[in-house]
């Protein structure tokens, strides 16, 4: 009896261990031994090789004896060629890893047969065996064990159906390993079979009955595939459990498809999914308990879990207790932070497991069952789907998950408000992500750049590096404006041992009290700007500040954005736009939390996540009746400030006041002042102005974020602004201002990102 390549004493391993290559090797072996006619017994994978041999050289094969033999792919492992191919590839990787990556000190040398087996399965195209079986005409006997865990007995029955003249015998008390456990009986059966073939008593295809011939031509139907059993069942359960680590809901839906297909029972599919979910979430709980919050800052947790989610879950957990574990199972986006927070807060593992088990047992069978029911009601035959149908099915599965999530959101007031907020962020351009809103402006800039042949805006403000295109220093700008009443007092700060002492001395010298404002020397869109209202805030921020920054005197009053343009060829500059900045507020009623007040507000609901970050310390706190809570301290749109068009505030008095601010700042022609004034009336009269910040050529006319401004008008304003920036840059360049090259700009962009 020859060994399969890679098994027994056969060496070396050929490049191809599939059944086609092996059957070709057998033909060569028969020719070399002068064997013109043989009886072939194929066991397990050898049965597939025997079928290929009979197909390749039918004149040499007198009969086939298929013993626990592989055959049709529908009864192998998961029943799908692509899925099976993936499993076989994983098997090869696992066998190679066990041999070469694990230190086994020679003990792993015996894994050569395992590696060869994995290679054999991976190199085999089992789909073609159905047509091979359908074309068999020589005498065939099929012997199978009823308790075979590797090749289900249903496979033997399907083989017998496809070969209408085949003899089928099933031994009730036998398993897959008949040659090892009952060699004498197998030898006796084989000898009797060969004797009957040689005596002409074994049936050929011409001896098959009409009924069996008709049955052999019947296409494979859904009822021909029994439930997955044995090893394939265990493997399927393991795969479902592992898949939940990627997506719990999609795995449950996929399990439901298998239930509807009749391959798995609803109970088994639900338990397999629940087992994977249980392990995954217990690991998440353990990560929070053993590693703490620092683990949330390291991939892969940092990819899935934001600091804001963790803060919210911790506050919710501390307020409501372990019951939130049960509720979070049904609320999208809260499982990861809640379970991790449960570990961080050192909840009792038994208590966590109790609530989690209740939630998992309620949710998982429900989702699996709904998926199975929907598939059955639609009458889908998953096995018969083509590629386009599978794509449509995938979209349907995704739609089912989204529908379930949407239904859960709609079931609660909080969920409905969050959905409304999401709709506002989609439908209102003021909430769009920057990459989407600024796409036309970038296109306009690139077009004008190509047309001009140079990056002219980088020359628009010679007083600023690159015209203030990127990375301009706030400290240098304030120094350029000079010491004047309109410019608040400021101090350059950095993290260090003497920072607190320097700040204390500075405050004493100028008689400054809190609040103060801390901002980075180079920042954008209000990032890392803090209003310090207590000594504790000051100490903490000075100890944690990761950047070179400015500590500034706090200027009271209302905040405005004033855009200034003064081309060198014009005698006078002009204010082209004014933005009124309104810090949003909500008023407490003594019954609702700050989060509930935000969700109830018509505009704030769209910025729920932003205000949660801004007011994390109070978000779950019930606000006393009548108390007005400001949702952000910083007048930037990115941090939730409301911007309104203040064109009506542009007056000759304001223009003269801004011109006076820029009179001593030589080389500034184009940019936006962020100003404080006691009121809008004071601003229009040019009285009581304080400079909060001055930005260069890439600052924008922020009145475009007025909710009533209109998208097309906003894009038109940006186009006009860049047209002006290029013209101002052209005039400055004509007077000798430096125009940056693309290389300089990219270098500064990289440096700015690094900072």
Protein Blocks (a to p, Z undefined) as FASTA:
>chain_A
ZZdehiajbccddfblcfklmmmmmmmmmmmnopabdcdddehjlmmmmmmmmmmmmmlp
mbdcdehiafbfklgojlpaklmmmmmmmmmmmmmmmmmmpcgehmlmmmmmmmmmmmmm
mmpcfklmmmmmmmpcbdcdddddfklckbcfklmmmmmmmmmmbccdddfkbcfklmmm
mmmlmmmmmmmmmmmmmnopaccfklpcfklmmmmmpccdfklpccdehjllmmmmmmmm
mmmmmommlmmmmmmmmmmnopacfklmmmmmmmmmmmmmmmmmmmmmmnommlmmpcfk
lmmocfklmmmmmmmmmmnommlmmmmmmmghklmmmmmmmmmnopafklmmmmmmmmmm
mmmmmmmmmmmmmmmmnopafklpcfklmmmmmmmmmmmmmmmmmmmmmmpmklmmmmmm
mmmmmmpmklpcfklmmmmmmmmmmmmmmmnopafklmmmmmbghhlmgopafklmmmmn
opafklccdddddddfklmmmmmmmmmmnopacddddddfbdcehiaiacdfbfklmmmm
mmmocbdcddddddedjdddddddddfkbmbdcdfbdcdddddddddehlacfklmmmmp
mklmmmmmmmmmmmmmlmmpccdehiacdfbfbfcfklopacddfklmpcfklmmmmmmm
mmmmghiabdcdddddfblklmmnopaiacfbdcdfkbccfklmpmknojklmmmmmmmm
mmmmmmmmmmmmmnopacddfklmmmmmmmmmmZZ
